[in-house]
């Protein structure tokens, strides 16, 4: 049994100046931990968090309230080394999603009031790529989505993160209060720009003068977040019980954390650079590095490994052939597409990622990583692959990855067992497999023709399409081992 270091929570805040949208495990193990570090070091208790869950898990919100908003984070370096941290910076928890009776917005008014409060300086978001309701290929607002359509029709009762931000900013404008800073913490390139686009485009559907005010006065810095936080399992709670932690709100995570933030905060921010937050003028290179190397590698493991019955990242990288695939992908396909600041060693970063993936204390499930692939793959694989194709470079690892994704979306593993494909476009996948599943050329062509996922330059690239088709045939006809062997 590991011998943990236990760190208690710091002092309570006098003021709630941060509102977070997307109360979940990652937020509790990442942004909240950074603020807890800051509070303990500085003694400054003026940056408390109100955190809101917008879509699911009313039980988490109520559980935090019952626990006086304190919970534990277990940060594992490996199976024998763990730091237990009590976190107390989330001092208000709200729920605006749909409850068990189908009612929306239990705490919506409380959230809007908090956002409109002059004391609120900063709003952070972890709502995942799909929570911005933007077309992944074009960046345009999905105005026909039922959730966005509802926000346009009834802006006073918003259901989406962009709708909530627009409604709150409208209140601040009427009251003569400057807009809060919106800091996206989601895995997207230019995530601040995405947040701005979503908010401004939705505001334009409601009030052009409001949209112009947000565009002119609002600040939407980008950030890059890193730290592996798997979904909690019963095994995780059992491990915590062995460490004498009986906390239904606890989170298990790796010890590694990184947060790179563009320094654009007109209303102020915590002075958290001393606590590990990297404040920079341009976060884009770091975003691209993490998305293409870490997240891109995760997606390769998910779409190739999950249908083979491989459950976790650790199990996947324990296979020599998948480990070789990741190394080749990171160093030969992804790294050459990156332009990094002087002093950044991409080879060292790639080696460190392989070591992190081999952390046997984390059970990071491949099916969890595979969620929402239609929203993630443009940023993780396809933008970089488009850049490679412009130079005439081949991308055999990504061709195999896309073949794996297409196979994964069929919803059946290599043994014929069914699983749930959790993706906003899951219904379309079912239709494509029903119509083309017996003809690989037609199926691959139909997936590459999805213009809201695949950039047009790749969709019309005959050589790339042939590489994906060949990889799909090898994968489905000869199996994963043969498909990987072909690359080496």
C-alpha positions in Angstrom: 0.0 0.0 0.0 1.4 3.5 -0.9 2.3 5.9 1.9 0.5 9.1 1.0 1.5 12.7 1.7 -1.7 14.5 3.0 -2.2 18.2 2.3 -5.1 19.9 4.0 -7.2 22.6 2.3 -6.3 26.3 2.8 -8.5 29.1 4.3 -11.9 29.8 3.0 -12.4 32.7 0.5 -13.9 36.0 1.4 -15.1 36.6 -2.2 -16.2 34.3 -5.0 -14.5 35.9 -8.0 -14.3 32.9 -10.3 -17.3 31.1 -11.9 -16.6 27.7 -13.6 -18.9 26.1 -16.1 -18.5 22.4 -16.4 -18.1 21.0 -12.9 -16.5 17.6 -13.4 -13.5 15.5 -12.5 -11.0 17.4 -14.6 -11.9 20.8 -13.2 -11.7 19.5 -9.7 -8.3 17.9 -10.3 -6.7 20.7 -12.4 -7.9 24.3 -12.2 -9.1 23.9 -8.6 -5.9 22.3 -7.5 -3.8 25.2 -9.0 -6.0 27.7 -7.1 -5.6 25.6 -3.9 -1.9 25.7 -4.3 -2.1 29.5 -4.7 -4.3 29.9 -1.7 -2.1 27.9 0.5 1.1 29.6 -0.6 -0.1 33.2 -0.6 -2.8 33.1 2.1 -5.0 35.2 -0.4 -8.5 33.8 0.0 -10.2 36.3 -2.3 -10.5 34.1 -5.4 -13.1 31.5 -4.5 -14.9 29.4 -7.1 -18.6 29.0 -7.9 -18.7 25.9 -10.1 -21.8 24.9 -12.1 -22.7 21.6 -13.7 -24.7 22.4 -16.8 -25.7 19.0 -18.2 -25.6 16.0 -15.8 -24.8 14.7 -12.3 -27.0 16.6 -10.0 -25.7 14.1 -7.4 -22.2 15.6 -7.6 -23.5 19.1 -6.9 -25.6 17.9 -4.0 -22.7 15.8 -2.7 -20.4 18.7 -2.7 -22.9 20.8 -0.8 -23.3 18.1 1.8 -19.6 17.9 2.2 -19.3 21.7 2.7 -17.7 21.9 -0.7 -14.6 20.1 0.3 -13.2 17.0 -1.5 -10.0 15.1 -2.0 -7.7 14.6 -5.0 -5.4 11.6 -5.0 -2.4 12.4 -7.3 -0.5 9.2 -8.3 3.0 9.3 -9.6 2.9 5.5 -9.8 1.1 2.8 -7.9 3.3 3.3 -4.8 3.5 7.1 -4.7 0.5 9.3 -4.0 -0.3 12.8 -2.7 -3.7 13.3 -1.1 -4.8 16.8 -1.3 -8.0 18.3 0.3 -9.4 21.0 -1.9 -11.7 23.7 -0.6 -11.6 26.5 -3.2 -15.0 25.5 -4.8 -17.3 27.2 -2.3 -20.5 27.2 -4.2 -21.9 24.4 -6.5 -24.9 24.9 -8.8 -26.9 22.7 -11.2 -28.6 24.0 -14.3 -29.1 20.8 -16.3 -32.1 18.4 -16.5 -33.1 16.7 -13.2 -34.6 13.3 -12.8 -38.1 14.7 -13.4 -37.0 16.3 -16.7 -37.0 19.8 -15.4 -34.3 22.3 -16.5 -32.4 24.9 -14.7 -32.8 24.3 -10.9 -30.1 26.8 -10.1 -30.0 28.8 -13.3 -31.1 32.1 -11.8 -28.5 31.8 -9.0 -25.8 31.1 -11.6 -26.9 34.1 -13.8 -26.9 36.3 -10.7 -23.5 35.1 -9.7 -22.2 35.8 -13.2 -23.7 39.3 -13.3 -22.2 40.2 -9.9 -19.5 42.9 -10.2 -17.3 40.7 -8.0 -17.1 38.0 -10.7 -13.9 38.7 -12.6 -13.2 35.4 -14.4 -15.2 32.6 -16.0 -13.5 29.3 -16.8 -14.9 26.5 -18.9 -14.4 22.8 -19.2 -17.5 21.9 -21.3 -15.7 19.7 -23.9 -15.5 20.5 -27.6 -19.2 19.9 -28.2 -20.2 22.3 -25.5 -19.3 25.3 -27.7 -21.8 24.2 -30.4 -19.4 25.0 -33.2 -18.9 23.1 -36.5 -15.5 21.5 -35.9 -14.5 22.1 -39.6 -15.8 25.7 -40.2 -16.0 27.2 -36.7 -19.6 28.4 -37.3 -22.3 28.2 -34.6 -24.6 25.2 -34.9 -27.7 27.4 -35.0 -29.9 24.5 -35.9 -28.9 22.4 -32.9 -32.0 22.1 -30.7 -30.1 23.4 -27.6 -28.9 26.5 -29.4 -32.2 27.0 -31.1 -33.8 26.9 -27.6 -31.4 29.6 -26.4 -32.2 31.8 -29.4 -35.9 31.4 -28.8 -35.7 32.0 -25.0 -32.5 33.8 -24.2 -33.6 34.4 -20.6 -33.6 30.6 -19.9 -30.4 29.4 -21.5 -29.3 25.8 -21.5 -25.9 25.9 -23.1 -22.6 27.4 -21.9 -22.6 30.0 -24.7 -26.2 30.9 -23.9 -25.5 31.3 -20.2 -22.5 33.5 -21.0 -24.5 35.7 -23.4 -27.4 36.1 -20.9 -25.0 37.0 -18.1 -23.1 39.5 -20.2 -26.4 41.1 -21.3 -27.2 41.7 -17.6 -23.7 43.2 -17.0 -24.0 45.5 -20.0 -27.4 46.8 -18.9 -26.0 47.5 -15.4 -22.8 49.2 -16.7 -20.5 46.4 -15.5 -17.5 45.5 -17.5 -17.5 41.9 -19.0 -15.8 39.2 -17.1 -12.9 37.4 -18.7 -13.7 34.1 -20.3 -10.9 31.5 -20.1 -11.5 28.3 -22.0 -9.7 25.2 -20.5 -10.9 22.7 -23.2 -8.7 20.7 -25.6 -9.1 22.8 -28.7 -6.6 24.9 -30.7 -7.3 28.6 -30.1 -9.9 27.7 -27.5 -10.2 31.3 -26.5 -11.1 32.2 -30.0 -13.6 29.4 -30.2 -15.2 30.6 -27.0 -15.4 34.2 -28.4 -16.9 32.9 -31.7 -19.5 30.9 -29.9 -20.6 33.7 -27.6 -20.5 36.5 -30.2 -22.3 34.5 -32.9 -25.0 33.5 -30.4 -25.3 37.1 -29.2 -25.7 38.3 -32.8 -28.8 36.1 -33.1 -30.3 37.9 -30.1 -29.0 41.5 -30.0 -26.4 43.0 -32.5 -25.4 45.8 -30.1 -24.8 43.3 -27.4 -22.6 41.2 -29.7 -20.6 44.3 -30.7 -20.1 45.2 -27.1 -18.8 41.7 -26.3 -16.6 41.7 -29.3 -15.1 45.1 -28.4 -14.9 44.8 -24.6 -14.6 41.1 -23.9 -11.4 39.2 -23.2 -11.1 35.5 -24.2 -7.6 34.3 -23.6 -6.6 30.8 -24.6 -5.0 28.2 -22.4 -3.5 24.7 -22.7 -4.3 22.2 -19.9 -2.6 19.0 -19.3 -3.1 16.3 -16.6 -4.7 12.9 -17.0 -7.9 12.5 -15.0 -9.7 9.2 -15.7 -13.3 8.7 -14.9 -13.8 7.4 -11.3 -14.5 3.7 -10.9 -15.4 1.5 -8.0 -11.8 0.2 -7.9 -10.6 3.8 -7.4 -12.9 4.3 -4.5 -11.7 1.0 -3.0 -8.1 2.2 -3.3 -9.0 5.5 -1.6 -10.8 3.6 1.2 -7.5 1.7 1.8 -5.9 5.1 2.2 -8.6 6.0 4.8 -10.3 8.4 2.4 -14.1 7.9 2.4 -15.2 10.7 0.0 -17.8 10.1 -2.7 -16.6 13.4 -4.4 -13.0 12.4 -4.6 -10.9 12.3 -7.8 -8.0 10.2 -8.8 -5.5 11.8 -11.2 -1.8 11.6 -12.2 0.6 13.8 -10.3 1.7 15.7 -13.5 -0.1 19.0 -14.1 0.5 21.7 -16.7 -1.5 24.9 -17.4 -0.3 27.5 -20.0 -2.4 30.6 -20.1 -2.4 33.7 -22.3 -2.0 36.7 -20.0 -5.1 38.9 -20.9 -7.2 39.6 -17.8 -8.6 43.1 -17.7 -10.3 42.6 -14.4 -7.4 40.8 -12.7 -6.5 37.2 -11.9 -4.8 35.3 -9.1 -1.1 35.7 -9.1 -0.6 32.0 -9.6 2.6 31.9 -11.7 4.5 30.9 -8.6 2.2 27.9 -8.3 3.0 26.4 -11.7 0.7 28.3 -14.1 2.8 29.4 -17.1 1.7 32.9 -18.2 2.6 33.5 -21.9 1.8 35.9 -24.7 0.9 33.2 -27.1 -0.4 29.8 -26.1 -1.0 28.4 -29.6 2.3 26.4 -29.9 1.7 24.7 -26.6 -1.9 23.9 -27.5 -0.9 22.4 -30.8 1.9 20.4 -29.1 -0.4 18.9 -26.5 -3.3 18.2 -28.9 -1.2 16.5 -31.5 1.2 14.6 -29.3 -0.7 13.7 -26.2 -4.3 13.8 -27.3 -3.5 12.5 -30.7 -1.7 9.5 -29.2 -4.6 8.9 -26.9 -7.0 8.8 -29.8 -4.8 6.3 -31.7 -4.8 4.0 -28.7 -8.6 4.4 -28.2 -9.7 3.7 -31.8 -7.3 0.9 -32.4 -7.3 -0.7 -28.9 -10.8 -0.5 -27.6 -12.3 -2.8 -30.4 -9.6 -5.3 -29.5 -10.8 -5.6 -25.9 -7.9 -3.4 -24.6 -9.4 -1.5 -21.7 -6.9 1.1 -20.6 -4.1 3.3 -21.8 -1.7 1.4 -19.5 -2.7 -1.9 -21.0 -2.3 -0.5 -24.5 1.2 1.0 -24.1 2.3 -2.3 -22.5 2.1 -3.7 -26.0 5.4 -3.2 -27.9 3.7 -2.7 -31.2 1.3 0.0 -30.0 4.2 1.7 -28.1 6.2 1.8 -31.3 3.2 3.2 -33.2 2.9 6.1 -30.7 6.6 6.9 -30.9 6.6 6.9 -34.7 3.4 9.0 -34.8 4.7 11.6 -32.4 8.2 12.0 -33.7 7.7 11.3 -37.5 4.2 12.6 -38.2 3.1 15.1 -35.5 6.4 16.8 -34.4 7.3 18.0 -37.9 4.0 19.9 -38.1 4.8 22.0 -34.9 6.6 25.3 -34.7 7.7 25.6 -31.0 9.5 28.4 -29.0 13.2 28.1 -28.8 14.3 25.6 -26.2 11.3 23.2 -26.5 12.5 19.6 -27.0 9.8 17.7 -28.6 11.6 14.4 -28.4 12.0 14.7 -24.7 8.3 15.6 -24.4 7.3 12.6 -26.4 9.4 10.3 -24.2 7.8 11.8 -21.1 4.4 11.1 -22.6 5.2 7.5 -23.1 6.3 7.3 -19.4 3.1 9.0 -18.3 0.9 6.6 -20.3 2.7 3.7 -18.6 1.6 4.9 -15.1 0.1 1.7 -13.8 -1.9 3.6 -11.1 -4.3 5.1 -13.5 -7.1 3.2 -15.2 -7.8 5.7 -18.1 -10.4 3.8 -20.1 -10.0 3.8 -23.9 -13.8 4.1 -24.4 -13.7 7.3 -22.3 -11.1 8.7 -24.6 -13.0 7.6 -27.7 -16.0 9.8 -26.8 -16.9 12.6 -29.2 -14.4 11.7 -31.8 -16.1 13.7 -34.5 -15.5 16.8 -32.4 -11.9 16.0 -31.4 -10.2 14.5 -34.5 -10.0 17.7 -36.5 -7.8 19.3 -33.8 -5.9 16.2 -32.8 -5.1 14.6 -36.3 -6.6 16.3 -39.3 -5.3 19.9 -39.1 -1.7 18.5 -38.8 -2.3 15.9 -41.5 -3.6 18.6 -43.9 -0.4 20.5 -43.3 1.6 17.4 -44.1 -0.3 16.7 -47.3 0.3 20.3 -48.5 4.0 19.4 -48.4 3.5 16.1 -50.1 4.2 14.1 -47.0 2.4 10.8 -46.2 0.7 10.1 -42.9 0.5 6.3 -42.5 -0.1 6.4 -38.7 -3.1 8.8 -39.1 -4.4 6.8 -42.0 -4.5 3.8 -39.7 -6.0 5.9 -36.9 -8.8 7.1 -39.2 -9.4 3.5 -40.3 -9.6 2.5 -36.6 -12.1 5.4 -35.9 -14.3 4.3 -38.8 -14.3 0.7 -37.5 -14.9 1.9 -33.9 -18.0 3.8 -35.0 -19.7 0.6 -36.0 -20.2 -0.1 -32.3 -19.0 -3.7 -32.3 -15.6 -5.0 -31.2 -13.5 -7.6 -32.9 -15.5 -10.4 -31.2 -18.9 -9.0 -32.2 -19.8 -7.6 -28.8 -21.7 -4.3 -28.9 -20.7 -1.1 -27.1 -22.1 2.4 -27.1 -20.6 5.0 -29.4 -20.8 8.2 -27.5 -20.7 11.0 -30.1 -23.0 13.8 -31.3 -23.0 12.2 -34.7 -23.6 8.7 -33.5 -26.9 8.5 -35.4 -25.2 9.4 -38.7 -22.6 6.7 -38.1 -25.3 4.1 -37.7 -26.8 5.2 -41.0 -23.4 5.2 -42.9 -22.6 1.7 -41.6 -26.0 0.4 -42.5 -25.8 1.8 -46.1 -22.1 1.1 -46.8 -20.8 -1.3 -44.2 -20.4 -4.2 -46.7 -18.4 -2.1 -49.2 -15.2 -0.7 -47.7 -14.6 1.8 -50.5 -18.0 3.3 -50.1 -17.8 3.3 -46.3 -14.4 5.1 -46.2 -15.5 7.5 -48.8 -18.7 8.4 -46.9 -16.7 9.1 -43.7 -14.1 11.2 -45.5 -17.0 13.1 -47.1 -18.3 14.3 -43.7 -17.5 18.0 -44.3 -18.3 19.0 -40.7 -15.4 16.7 -39.6 -12.9 16.2 -42.4 -11.3 19.3 -44.0 -12.1 19.6 -47.7 -8.4 19.4 -48.7 -8.2 15.9 -47.1 -11.6 14.8 -48.3 -10.6 15.4 -51.9 -7.1 14.0 -51.6 -7.2 10.7 -53.6 -3.9 9.5 -52.3 -4.8 10.0 -48.7 -8.2 8.4 -49.2 -6.5 5.3 -50.7 -4.1 5.1 -47.7 -7.1 5.2 -45.3 -8.9 2.5 -47.4 -5.9 0.3 -47.5 -5.4 0.6 -43.7 -9.1 -0.1 -43.2 -8.9 -3.3 -45.2 -5.8 -4.5 -43.4 -7.4 -3.7 -40.0 -10.7 -5.4 -40.7 -9.5 -8.3 -42.8 -6.1 -9.2 -41.2 -6.4 -7.7 -37.7 -4.6 -5.1 -35.6 -1.4 -6.9 -35.3 -1.0 -7.2 -39.0 -2.0 -3.6 -39.6 0.6 -2.4 -37.1 3.3 -4.7 -38.6 2.7 -3.2 -42.0 3.9 0.2 -40.6 7.2 -1.2 -39.4 
